[in-house]
Structure formats: structure tokens, C-alpha cells
Amino acid sequence: MYAVFATGGKQYRAAPGDRIRVEKLDAEEGAKIELDQVLLIADGENVTVGEPLVDGGKVEATVVGQGRGKKINIIKFKRRKHHMKRMGHRQAYTELEIVSVAGAGKSAKAAARKAPADKAPAKDTKAEAAPTASDVKFLDAPQGKADDLQKISGVGPVLEGKLNKLGIFHYSQIAAFTAAEIAHVDEVLNFKGRIERDNWLDQAAELAAGSDEEE
């Protein structure tokens, strides 16, 4: 289960147990905070998209620390004016550990994601969980009108056709991709990590929210 929420003018996708860096928040290290600008909650195949916010949606997190990102060098230059100015900037951030996600009658906590002590070693678990073509099932046909997948960055008409052939027609499907589904699409279409690198899930969630508002 994961949520898409907004803070500091940006959107983030996170699940219980994740550590993420967000725009600086006025909170001390170790403090418990609650983020209520929840735009989407996904629990397996069930996806709840807010209008624009999910009713009762909230993400609870613990402040791990405050910091600043890598230095960005800025140069302002005017040709033939003997003017050049150098500056540097380090963006401040707050690192959070997601404790729980709740909303629309669903909830999940970080503790629920921990594997029991008597489970097989991690190496064996990964081998057993490796996705195959038979493990992943998409739609046989669009549910209603298919979404314009070309609105996702990097998707053109040819790639949209390939996604449709796999049974992927809607933004909500992509926003709710599981790890097995991402690995399957990566393998079949030879994406080499493109889905995660280009933030397809976040893009699809935002487009899904926009489509619902238009309706």
C-alpha cells in the first residue's frame, strides 16, 4: 500500500517504512508529523484518487533529520560587458520516515511490511518472487474509454500501442503498478528501469486525478 501526497509544492510517492526527502519542514528531529494533502491511495488493485484530496487521507511520518542537498553552481555572464558572477546554492530538505498511510477506509503501518523472522533467507525469497509472464495479468480490453498514455513523458504512439497489447490502457493501472508488474513490463519491453527512472507512477497518478476532475 502506498500514497501520493503533496508538501512544499511537490508531490511524493511513499509507502510505510520508506525514507524520503521533502522540501524543508519546520519540525525538530524525532518529531511526529501528519501530512494531510493526500492525492491518491493505492492498495494492490484498489486505487482511490482524490477530488482533489482523498477523504480522510493522511500520511504519518517521523522527522529523521534536516539537511541540505548538493551544491549547485550558478554563473551569470554578460558577453562584452566584462560581467560574470558566480554563486552557489544548496537546497534545504527534511528527511522523513513514513510510519503509516491511511484514508478511504484503508490503512497500513510500517511494521506490517516487515517479514517474519522464520521466513526463508532474502536470497531465496527473491528467487521465489521473481515475476514471470504467467504471474502478471493486465486487462483484456479497456474499461470504458482508454486513456491517452502518450501524455506520460517519453510515451509515443508506438510505445502506447505496445502497452495496449500488454493490456495496459489506463493511468490508474500504471499508478498502481506492483514491483512484479514493473519488472515484467521492463523485461517484455526492454525498458531497463525506465518506468522508475521517468517516474511513470507519479505521472500516471497525477493524470488520473486530472481525468477525474474533468469528468
C-alpha positions as CSV (number, residue, x, y, z in Angstrom):
1,M,0.0,0.0,0.0
2,Y,1.3,3.5,-0.9
3,A,0.1,7.1,-1.1
4,V,0.8,10.0,-3.3
5,F,0.8,13.2,-1.3
6,A,1.8,16.9,-1.7
7,T,4.0,19.1,0.5
8,G,6.2,22.1,-0.3
9,G,4.6,22.4,-3.7
10,K,5.8,19.0,-4.8
11,Q,4.3,15.5,-5.0
12,Y,5.8,12.4,-3.5
13,R,5.0,8.7,-3.6
14,A,5.7,6.7,-0.4
15,A,4.8,3.6,1.5
16,P,5.1,2.8,5.2
17,G,8.7,2.2,6.0
18,D,10.1,4.4,3.2
19,R,12.6,7.2,3.8
20,I,12.2,10.2,1.6
21,R,13.5,13.8,1.4
22,V,10.9,16.6,1.1
23,E,11.1,20.4,1.0
24,K,12.2,21.7,4.4
25,L,9.5,21.5,7.1
26,D,9.5,23.4,10.3
27,A,9.9,20.4,12.6
28,E,12.6,19.1,15.0
29,E,14.4,15.9,14.6
30,G,12.4,13.0,16.1
31,A,9.1,14.9,15.9
32,K,5.9,13.1,14.6
33,I,4.1,14.9,11.8
34,E,1.0,14.3,9.8
35,L,0.6,15.2,6.1
36,D,-3.0,15.5,5.0
37,Q,-2.6,16.6,1.4
38,V,-3.1,13.0,0.1
39,L,-3.9,12.9,-3.6
40,L,-4.0,9.1,-4.1
41,I,-4.0,5.9,-2.1
42,A,-3.3,2.5,-3.7
43,D,-3.8,-0.9,-2.0
44,G,-3.0,-3.6,-4.5
45,E,-5.5,-3.4,-7.3
46,N,-7.7,-0.9,-5.4
47,V,-6.8,2.7,-6.2
48,T,-8.5,5.7,-4.6
49,V,-8.0,9.0,-6.4
50,G,-8.9,12.2,-4.5
51,E,-11.1,15.1,-5.8
52,P,-8.5,16.6,-5.4
53,L,-7.8,15.1,-2.0
54,V,-8.6,11.7,-0.6
55,D,-11.3,12.0,2.1
56,G,-9.7,11.4,5.4
57,G,-6.3,10.7,3.8
58,K,-3.3,11.2,5.9
59,V,0.4,10.1,6.0
60,E,2.1,9.9,9.4
61,A,5.9,10.3,9.4
62,T,8.8,10.8,11.8
63,V,11.4,13.5,11.1
64,V,14.7,11.7,10.7
65,G,16.8,14.9,10.2
66,Q,17.3,18.2,8.5
67,G,19.9,18.8,5.8
68,R,21.0,20.4,2.6
69,G,21.4,18.9,-0.8
70,K,24.5,19.0,-3.1
71,K,25.8,22.4,-4.1
72,I,24.5,23.8,-7.4
73,N,26.9,26.3,-9.1
74,I,25.3,29.3,-10.8
75,I,27.1,31.5,-13.2
76,K,25.6,34.8,-14.6
77,F,27.5,36.0,-17.6
78,K,27.0,39.0,-20.0
79,R,29.1,39.0,-23.1
80,R,31.2,42.0,-24.0
81,K,30.3,43.6,-20.7
82,H,33.1,42.2,-18.5
83,H,30.4,40.8,-16.2
84,M,30.5,37.4,-14.7
85,K,29.0,36.5,-11.3
86,R,29.4,33.1,-9.6
87,M,27.0,31.9,-6.9
88,G,26.3,28.6,-5.2
89,H,23.1,27.2,-3.7
90,R,22.3,24.2,-1.5
91,Q,18.6,23.4,-1.2
92,A,17.4,22.6,2.3
93,Y,15.4,19.4,2.9
94,T,13.8,17.4,5.6
95,E,14.2,13.6,5.7
96,L,11.2,11.7,6.8
97,E,10.5,8.1,7.6
98,I,6.9,7.1,6.7
99,V,5.1,5.5,9.6
100,S,1.7,4.8,8.3
101,V,-0.8,5.6,5.5
102,A,-4.5,5.9,6.0
103,G,-7.6,7.1,4.2
104,A,-10.7,6.0,2.3
105,G,-11.2,3.1,4.8
106,K,-7.7,1.8,4.3
107,S,-4.6,1.9,6.5
108,A,-1.1,0.4,6.6
109,K,1.7,0.7,9.0
110,A,5.5,0.2,8.5
111,A,5.5,-2.7,11.0
112,A,3.1,-4.7,8.7
113,R,5.7,-4.7,5.9
114,K,8.4,-6.4,7.9
115,A,9.0,-10.1,7.0
116,P,8.5,-12.7,9.9
117,A,11.7,-14.0,11.4
118,D,11.0,-17.6,10.4
119,K,10.8,-16.8,6.7
120,A,13.4,-18.1,4.2
121,P,16.6,-16.1,3.6
122,A,16.2,-12.9,1.4
123,K,18.1,-14.6,-1.4
124,D,15.6,-17.5,-1.7
125,T,12.6,-15.1,-1.3
126,K,13.7,-13.0,-4.2
127,A,14.1,-16.2,-6.3
128,E,10.6,-17.4,-5.5
129,A,9.1,-14.0,-6.1
130,A,10.7,-13.4,-9.5
131,P,7.9,-12.4,-11.8
132,T,7.1,-14.4,-14.9
133,A,4.7,-13.8,-17.8
134,S,2.1,-16.0,-16.1
135,D,2.3,-14.2,-12.8
136,V,1.3,-10.8,-14.3
137,K,-2.2,-10.2,-15.6
138,F,-3.4,-7.0,-17.2
139,L,-6.8,-6.1,-18.8
140,D,-8.0,-7.9,-21.9
141,A,-9.8,-4.7,-23.0
142,P,-10.1,-1.1,-21.8
143,Q,-12.7,-0.5,-19.1
144,G,-14.7,2.2,-20.9
145,K,-12.6,4.7,-22.9
146,A,-8.8,4.1,-22.9
147,D,-6.7,6.9,-21.6
148,D,-4.2,8.8,-23.7
149,L,-1.0,7.2,-22.5
150,Q,1.0,9.5,-24.7
151,K,0.6,12.2,-22.1
152,I,3.2,10.3,-20.0
153,S,6.7,11.6,-20.6
154,G,8.5,9.5,-23.2
155,V,5.5,7.6,-24.5
156,G,4.8,8.0,-28.2
157,P,2.2,6.3,-30.4
158,V,4.4,3.2,-31.0
159,L,5.0,2.6,-27.3
160,E,1.4,3.3,-26.5
161,G,0.5,0.5,-28.9
162,K,2.9,-1.9,-27.2
163,L,1.4,-1.0,-23.8
164,N,-2.1,-1.6,-25.1
165,K,-1.1,-5.0,-26.4
166,L,0.1,-5.9,-22.9
167,G,-3.3,-4.9,-21.6
168,I,-2.4,-1.5,-20.2
169,F,-4.9,1.1,-21.1
170,H,-5.5,3.4,-18.1
171,Y,-3.5,5.8,-16.0
172,S,-4.8,4.1,-12.9
173,Q,-3.2,0.8,-13.9
174,I,0.2,2.4,-14.2
175,A,-0.2,4.4,-11.0
176,A,-0.9,1.1,-9.2
177,F,1.9,-1.0,-10.7
178,T,3.3,-3.5,-8.3
179,A,7.0,-4.4,-8.2
180,A,6.3,-7.6,-10.2
181,E,4.3,-5.7,-12.8
182,I,7.1,-3.1,-13.2
183,A,9.7,-5.9,-13.6
184,H,7.5,-7.7,-16.1
185,V,7.0,-4.6,-18.3
186,D,10.7,-3.7,-18.0
187,E,11.6,-7.2,-19.3
188,V,9.0,-7.5,-22.1
189,L,9.6,-4.0,-23.5
190,N,13.3,-3.9,-22.6
191,F,12.8,-0.7,-20.6
192,K,15.9,-1.1,-18.4
193,G,14.4,0.7,-15.4
194,R,12.7,3.4,-17.5
195,I,9.4,3.2,-15.5
196,E,11.0,4.1,-12.2
197,R,13.6,6.4,-13.8
198,D,11.0,8.6,-15.5
199,N,8.5,8.4,-12.5
200,W,5.7,6.9,-14.6
201,L,3.8,6.0,-11.4
202,D,3.7,9.6,-10.2
203,Q,2.9,11.0,-13.7
204,A,0.1,8.4,-14.1
205,A,-1.4,9.3,-10.7
206,E,-1.4,13.0,-11.5
207,L,-3.0,12.4,-14.9
208,A,-5.6,10.1,-13.3
209,A,-6.5,12.8,-10.8
210,G,-6.8,15.3,-13.6
211,S,-9.1,13.0,-15.7
212,D,-11.4,12.5,-12.7
213,E,-11.7,16.3,-12.2
214,E,-12.6,16.8,-15.9
215,E,-15.4,14.2,-15.6
